[in-house]
C-alpha cells in the first residue's frame, strides 16, 4: 500500500469532511466550508490544502498558509491531521514535508502547528525540530442532555440582538471583532483591517451562523458578542467571544454566550465546543460554569526555518 500527498480537489470535499470530523470532532467541518476557504483565500495567505491518500482513500489532511493579517511577516502555519487508526504509514511526514517546502517557498521564516497532547504526536513533532509552546483545552458541552444556566435579566441599558440583525450593515461587528482580535493572546498577533475580506471570509462564510451569533448592546452600541459557527446539523462551535475594552468587567460576554447557547439548543444543536489557553483561568472557569468539560488538549509548536 502506497501513501501519496497531493493538492485538494473540489471532488474531495465530502471525504475531506469525513476525515476532519473523525480526526478533530471538536472542530466544525463541512464540504461547503472547505471549498469556500480555498476559493476565497486572500492571495497573501498563500493558502494550500493537502491530502494524503492511501490506495485512493484520504487518510490525512493539512491546511497551510501565511498569517497575512499579522504585522510580523513570515509567520507560517499548518496542522496535519491523520485518521485514528491510520497513523505510522508516513502520511503525516509527507504532509509536513510538503507544507514546509510550500511555506518556505512563499517567505515563511517561522512555522507554527498545533499538536495533540499525546505521547505519539508530541514525539512526532519533537523529532522534526518543533518546540512546544503554549497549550489549549478544547471543551465540549452536551446541549441535548446537559443543563444550561438560566437566562439572566438584562441590566439597564443592555439589550441582546443577533448577528442577523446587522445584515444590512455589519460594519459595527467588524470593528468589534477587530478590537477583540487585537487583544486576544496568542503566538501570532492579528490586525483585522480589510473589511471586504472580513465580509467574504467571516460574515459570509458558510459555517458562520448569523442567527446564532449573539450581540450585547449598551445604549445602542456594540459592547460584546459571541460568534457562532455550525455544521448545520448537530455541532456548534464558539468562534470568538469577547468584549470591547470600554465595557469589560460587566459580564456582557457571558451574557451574550449564554444567549447564543440557549438559541443553539432550541435550534436542535446537540454538541457545543469551545477552546481556551490552558493558562486562561478566568475563561476556563466561565466555561465550566456553562457546563463545558475538557475533551482534548493541543500544544502549539514552533520551528524557526
N, C-alpha and C positions, 0 to 999 in steps of 0.2 A: 504494500500500500504506500502510495506516494503523496506527500503533502506539498502543495504549491501555494504561493501567495500571488494574488492579482488584485487589480482595482475593482471596486464595487461597480456593479451594473444595475440599472433600474429593475431588471428582472430578478435581482437578488433580494428585493425589499422584504418579501414575506419570510424568506429563510433567514435573512439578517435579523428580523424582528424576533423570530423564534429563538435564535441563538442568544440574542441580548437578554430576552426575558428569562431564559434558563440560567445565564451566567450572572446577571445582576438584576434580580427581580425587583429590587428597590428603586430601580430607575424606570421612568416612563419610556416605552419604545413602541412606535407604530410605523408601518410602511410609509405612510404619508409624511411623517416627521423626517425620516432619514433621507427621503428623496428631496424634500424641501431644503434640508440643511445643506445638501450637496449642490443643489441647483442655485440657491440664493446666497451662497457663502461670499462674503466680501473678498475681492481679489487679493487684498493684502494679507488675508488669512492663510492663503496657500493651502486650503483645506483639502484633505485627501482621505478617502475611505478605503480600507483594505480588508480583504477576506482571505482566510486560509482555508483551502479546500482539500479534502481527502476523498479520493475516488468520487468526485462530483458533489460531495456534501460539505457545506460550510460548517466548520468545527471551531472557528475562532474569527474574531473581528478586531479592528483597530481604527481609531479616528486620530488623525494627526493634523496639526496646524500651528500657526503662529498667533500668539496673543496680540493681535493688531491693535486692540484697544488699550494696551499698556503703553505708558510713556517711555518705558525702557525697551529698546529694540532687541531683537534676537531671542525673545522668550518663546521657546517651542514647547509643545505639549502633545502627549499621546498616551493612550492606555490600551494595551492589548488585553482581550478577554477570551478565554477558552472555555468551551463547553465542559461542564462537570463530567468526569469520566473519560475525557479525550485529551488529557494532558500527557506530557512526556512523549509526544510524537514529533516535536520540533516546530510546531505551528507558532508558538509564542516567540521563539528565537528568530524565525523567518520574518514574522511581522515586525519585531523590534528592529532587526537589521534594515528592513526596507523603510520603515518610518524614520529611523535615524539618518539614513542616506538622503531621504527626501528633505527632511528638515534642515540638515546641514547644507544642502544644496540651495536652499532659499534663504540662508542667512542666520539660522538659529545658532546661538552660542551657548545656550543653556537649555537643557531638556528636563521637563517635569512629567512625572507619571504617577498615577495612583496605583497602589499595590495592596491586594487583600492582606489583612493581618493574619496570615497563617504561615507556618514554617516553610512550606514549599514555595510559596510566592515570594516571601522575603528573601529566601536564599537565591531564587532566580534573579532577583534584582541585584543582590549583592555581588554575585558572580559576574555581572555585566557592568559593574562600575557605578552603580547607583547608590546614593547615600540616603538613608531615611531622614525625614524631617518631621513635620507635624502630622498628626493623625486626626481622623474624624470618625464619628459614630453615625451610622445610618440607623434610623429608628422607625418602627412600624406601629401603627395604631389600628386596632380592629374596629373599623367603623360599623360593621354589621353586628358584632356581638358585644362590643365594649360600651362604656357609658361616657358620654361627653359631659364636661362641666355645663351647667345650665347657662342659657343666655343671660348676660348681665344687663342691668338697667343702664342706659346711656347717660353719661354725665351731661350737665347743662352745656349747651353749645355744640355737642358732638352728635353727628349723625353717621350712619353706615350706608354706603352705596356699593354697587357692584362695578366692576370694570366696564361692563356693558353700558352703564350709564354715561360713560365717557366716549362712546363710539364715534360721535360726531367730531370730537376734538380731544384726543388723548394726550396732548402735549403736557398737561399738568402731571400726568402719570409718568411720562418720560422724564420730566425734571425731577420728580420724586425718586424714581429708580436711579437716576444718575447720581443724586446726592447720597443715597443709601449705599449704592455700589462702591462709591469712592471711599466710604468709611468701613467697608467690610474687610476684616482681617484676612490675610492670605499671602501666598508666596508671590503672586503676580498682581500688581495694582492695575486697576482698570479705570478708564475715563470714558464715560459714555457722552459723546458729543456729536454723534451722527444720527440725527432724528430720522432720516429716511431709512437708514439701515436698521434702526430700532423698530420702526414700523413693520419692516419686512420680516425681521428675524426674531422679534419678540411679540409685538402686538398681533401680527397676522400669522404667527407660527401655528401650524396645525395642532400642536399639543397644548398651546396656551388656551386656557378656558376663561374668557372674559366674564362669563356669567357667574363663575365660582370664585373669581378674584374679588376680595373684599377691600373696600377703601374707607378709612375713617376720616371724616372731615371735621375740622374745628372752625366754627364760624364761617363755613363755606369753603375753607382752604384745605387742600390735601395735607394730612398730617401723618398718616401711617397707612400701610397696605399689607396685604398678604396675597401674593400672586400664586395662582394655582395652575398646574399643568396636569393633564389627564390623558389616559389612553382611550377615552370614550367608552370604556367597558366597565372596569372594576377598580383600576389603580389611579389614585390621586397622589400627586407629589407637590409639596410646598416648594415652589421655585425660589421665592425670596419673601421674607417677612421683615419689615423694618419701619423705622420711624424717622421722620425728618428731625434735624438737630434741635430746632427750637421747641419741639413738642415731646422730647424724650423724658422718661421718668414718670409718665402718667398712665402707663398700662394700655396705651392705644393699640400697639401692635398685637398684644394678647387679645384685645377685644376684637380686632379685625380677623385674626386667625381663628378664633372661636366661631365667629360668624361664618367664615368660609367652610370650616369643618362641618358645622350643622347643615349647611346647604348642600355640601357634597354628599353627606349621608342621605339626605332627603332625595337627592338625585339618583341614588342607587349605588354609589361607590362603596366598596367593601373594605378596601385596603388603602390606608393613608401612610405616606412615608415622608420623612424629613431628614435633614442631616445637620450636624454641628461639629465644630472642632471639639476634640476631647477636653481641651482646656477651657472651653466656654461654659463654665459652671452655671451662670445665670440662665442661658438659653436651654441648657440641658434640664435644669430644674423646671423651667416653664413647660417644656415638652413632656416631662414626667407628670406635671400637673394635668396635662391634657390626657394622659394615659399611654403615651408612647413608650415602647420598650426597645432597647438596642437589639438590632437584628444582624448587624455586620459592622466591621471596623476596617477602614482602609488607611494606609500610611502613604503620605506624599513623599516621593523620592525625587532626587535631582542628580543630574550629571552635567558637568561642565565640559563642553567639547574643546 
